[in-house]
Amino acid sequence: MAALRSEATVGTEVPDRYLAQLCKHFAHEIPISCSGTEGHAEFGFGHCTMQASERYLVLVVEAEDEQSLARMQRLIGLRLERCMWRERPVINWVRSS
């Protein structure tokens, strides 16, 4: 089980669209499960849970160590920025327990 956890809540008009784009992108490389409002990506060094609500996309990354957690945050953040390039998302990761 992952020891470290970080969360980001990103405001958008179409969170389900960006959830689907993230899942589709990562599905080419790693195991993904994705429904209309939830997704889970399993990387070798951590995992990410994604949830779309009415106005937000919530991202939770978990990893065993600081380096892997930072890598997860960077990887997910960069991909989301590419998907949301028109909106210029603000992605602030907050450590949680």
C-alpha positions, 0 to 999 in steps of 0.5 A, spaced: 500 500 500 502 507 498 505 511 504 504 518 501 498 521 498 497 528 494 491 531 491 489 536 486 482 539 485 482 542 478 476 547 476 473 546 469 466 546 465 467 539 462 471 534 467 468 528 464 471 530 458 478 531 461 477 524 465 476 520 458 482 524 455 487 522 461 484 515 461 485 514 453 492 517 453 494 512 459 491 506 456 496 505 451 501 504 456 499 502 463 492 498 466 487 503 466 479 502 469 475 508 467 467 509 467 464 516 465 466 519 472 471 515 475 478 513 473 484 509 476 491 508 473 496 503 475 503 505 474 509 501 476 511 506 481 504 509 484 497 510 482 492 515 480 485 515 482 481 521 478 474 523 479 469 528 475 464 531 478 459 537 476 465 542 475 471 539 478 476 534 476 479 531 482 486 527 482 489 523 487 496 520 486 499 515 491 506 512 491 511 509 496 516 514 496 517 522 495 521 521 489 515 517 486 510 521 488 513 527 485 514 523 479 506 521 479 504 529 480 509 531 474 506 526 469 499 527 471 500 534 471 503 535 465 498 530 461 492 534 464 496 541 462 496 538 455 489 536 455 486 542 458 491 547 454 485 552 452 483 553 459 490 553 462 489 549 468 491 551 475 494 544 478 496 545 486 498 538 489 496 538 496 499 532 501 493 528 504 493 522 509 
